């Protein structure tokens, strides 16, 4: 069975750091399958890099009927959703599906985007690891535990954390993962 990697990032990141490109090159060279979204910004930059590599096994995920961007004319998985078209919940539907089918994630994060952070949390809640490239720090952070997630959140400004609490119920979701992990340890 082929390993699937969910690669995504913040919409305001338009250019991939060379370290991220190298990581994507490694994923492709290992013949892993890439699942990527259709948004502007990092998703489209990721698609362009995959397209330039020429040999990537890629599937583009979109919410609704047709992707906003599909640079390589790759196979598309359209995720049906009952949420209002164009809403946060509408676009999050494709991300939830990618987190569900992926084995792990590579996220490119600006230390404030709630969409990318939500992807990291979704993967972690499914006991899957992410490697997060923090764009402003130019460094990778591994997130496979709540402690590593909290360390990552330490890079956010108080304002960005407050926004994340409002948009994706950040504190509540962290507590839920901690509860799940503690329940798992009790029965291990």
C-alpha positions in Angstrom: 0.0 0.0 0.0 1.3 3.4 -1.0 2.1 5.9 1.7 0.0 9.1 1.3 1.3 12.5 2.4 -1.1 15.4 3.0 0.8 18.5 1.9 -0.7 21.9 2.6 0.0 25.4 3.8 -1.1 28.9 4.6 -2.8 30.8 1.8 -0.6 33.8 2.3 2.5 31.8 1.6 3.1 32.2 -2.2 6.7 30.9 -2.5 8.0 27.6 -1.1 11.3 27.8 0.9 14.1 25.7 -0.6 14.0 23.5 2.5 10.3 22.7 1.8 11.0 22.0 -1.9 13.7 19.5 -0.8 11.3 17.8 1.6 8.7 17.5 -1.2 11.4 16.1 -3.5 12.2 13.5 -0.9 8.5 12.5 -0.7 8.3 12.2 -4.5 11.6 10.2 -4.8 10.2 7.7 -2.3 7.2 7.2 -4.6 4.8 8.4 -2.0 1.4 9.6 -3.1 0.7 13.3 -2.5 -2.7 14.7 -1.6 -3.0 18.4 -1.9 -5.8 21.0 -1.8 -6.9 23.4 -4.5 -6.5 26.8 -2.7 -4.5 29.8 -3.8 -1.2 30.4 -2.0 0.7 27.4 -0.6 -1.5 24.7 -2.2 -0.9 26.2 -5.7 2.8 26.7 -5.0 3.0 23.0 -3.9 1.1 22.0 -7.1 3.6 24.0 -9.3 6.6 22.3 -7.6 5.0 18.9 -8.0 4.3 19.7 -11.7 7.9 20.8 -12.3 9.1 17.5 -10.8 7.0 15.8 -13.5 6.6 12.4 -11.8 4.6 13.0 -8.7 1.7 10.8 -7.9 -0.7 13.5 -7.0 -4.4 13.9 -6.3 -6.0 17.3 -5.9 -8.9 17.6 -3.4 -11.6 20.2 -3.6 -14.9 20.9 -1.9 -17.7 21.0 -4.3 -17.6 20.1 -7.9 -14.4 21.4 -9.5 -11.0 22.5 -8.1 -10.0 26.2 -8.1 -6.5 25.1 -9.1 -5.2 21.9 -10.7 -1.9 22.9 -12.3 -1.0 19.3 -13.4 -4.4 18.3 -14.4 -4.1 15.4 -11.9 -7.0 13.2 -10.7 -9.4 15.2 -8.6 -11.4 14.0 -5.5 -14.4 16.2 -5.0 -15.6 16.2 -1.5 -19.4 16.7 -1.1 -20.4 19.0 1.7 -23.7 20.4 2.8 -22.1 23.6 4.1 -22.7 26.9 2.3 -20.4 27.2 -0.7 -17.5 29.5 0.0 -17.8 29.2 3.8 -14.9 28.1 6.1 -16.8 24.8 6.8 -17.3 24.3 3.0 -13.5 24.4 2.3 -12.6 22.5 5.5 -14.5 19.5 4.2 -11.7 18.6 1.7 -9.0 19.1 4.4 -10.9 16.7 6.8 -11.0 14.1 4.0 -7.3 14.5 3.3 -6.4 14.2 7.0 -8.6 11.0 7.1 -6.8 9.2 4.2 -3.3 10.5 4.7 -0.6 8.6 6.6 1.1 11.8 7.7 1.3 15.5 6.8 3.7 18.1 5.7 2.4 21.6 6.5 3.9 25.0 5.6 2.7 27.4 8.2 2.9 31.2 8.8 2.4 30.8 12.6 -1.1 32.2 12.4 -3.2 30.5 9.7 -6.0 28.6 11.3 -6.6 26.4 8.3 -3.1 24.9 8.3 -3.2 24.7 12.1 -6.5 22.9 11.9 -4.9 20.3 9.5 -2.1 19.6 12.1 -4.7 19.2 14.8 -6.9 16.9 12.6 -3.9 14.7 11.8 -2.9 14.6 15.5 -6.4 13.7 16.6 -6.2 10.7 14.2 -2.8 9.8 15.8 -0.9 10.8 12.7 2.2 12.9 12.6 2.9 16.1 10.8 6.1 17.9 10.0 5.4 21.6 10.1 7.7 24.1 8.3 7.3 27.3 10.2 7.9 29.9 7.5 9.1 32.8 9.7 11.5 30.5 11.7 12.7 28.7 8.5 12.6 25.5 10.5 10.7 22.2 10.7 8.8 21.1 13.8 7.6 17.6 14.3 4.1 17.3 15.8 3.2 13.8 16.9 2.1 14.6 20.5 0.1 17.2 22.3 3.3 18.5 23.9 4.8 19.0 20.4 1.6 20.8 19.3 1.8 23.1 22.4 5.4 23.8 21.6 4.4 24.8 18.0 1.6 27.0 19.4 4.3 28.8 21.4 5.4 30.4 18.1 2.0 32.2 17.7 1.3 35.7 18.9 -1.4 36.1 21.6 -3.6 37.7 18.9 -3.2 34.8 16.5 -4.0 32.3 19.4 -7.1 34.3 20.2 -8.2 34.2 16.6 -7.6 30.5 16.5 -9.7 30.0 19.6 -12.5 32.0 17.9 -12.3 30.2 14.5 -11.4 26.6 15.3 -11.9 26.3 19.1 -8.2 25.8 19.6 -8.1 25.4 23.4 -11.1 23.1 23.4 -9.6 20.9 20.7 -6.2 20.6 22.5 -8.1 19.5 25.7 -10.0 16.9 23.7 -6.8 15.4 22.3 -5.2 15.4 25.8 -8.3 13.6 27.1 -8.1 11.0 24.2 -4.4 10.4 24.9 -4.9 10.0 28.6 -7.8 7.5 28.0 -5.6 5.6 25.6 -2.8 5.4 28.2 -5.3 4.1 30.9 -6.2 1.1 28.6 -2.7 0.4 27.2 
